[in-house]
Amino acid sequence: MNYYVDVLKKYAVFEGRARRKEYWMFVLFNMIAAFVIGFIAGMIHVPILSNVYALAVLVPSIAVGVRRMHDTDHSGWWLLVPIVNLVFAVTDSQPGPNRFGENPKGVGEPQGFAVVQK
């Protein structure tokens, strides 16, 4: 839940990088919230409620998507290309800093499995 709130706090921050976990947890909680709000709006016959929620999270959704593209060292404009943006969204972060900032996982933090040599 913290990832969802953190993305909302960075409402229109398009600079920097967002980890995979931050992006996908926001997507998950956003889908759950949209379903619940849609269900409630349908029960009380106020369909505008779900439209207001969708409009409220539009900018944060785009912003976290752009930061996710930055984490893989790609421009945020890749969000406009349907299949490619999904591939980039599931790709692991570029290790270390890139042109968009420091790695949110930590600077110099090892990625993946380490090879032990004897």
PyMOL commands that set and color helices and strands:
alter all, ss='L'
color gray80, all
select helices_A, chain A and resi 2-9+20-43+48-56+58-71+76-80+82-90
alter helices_A, ss='H'
color red, helices_A
deselect
rebuild
show_as cartoon
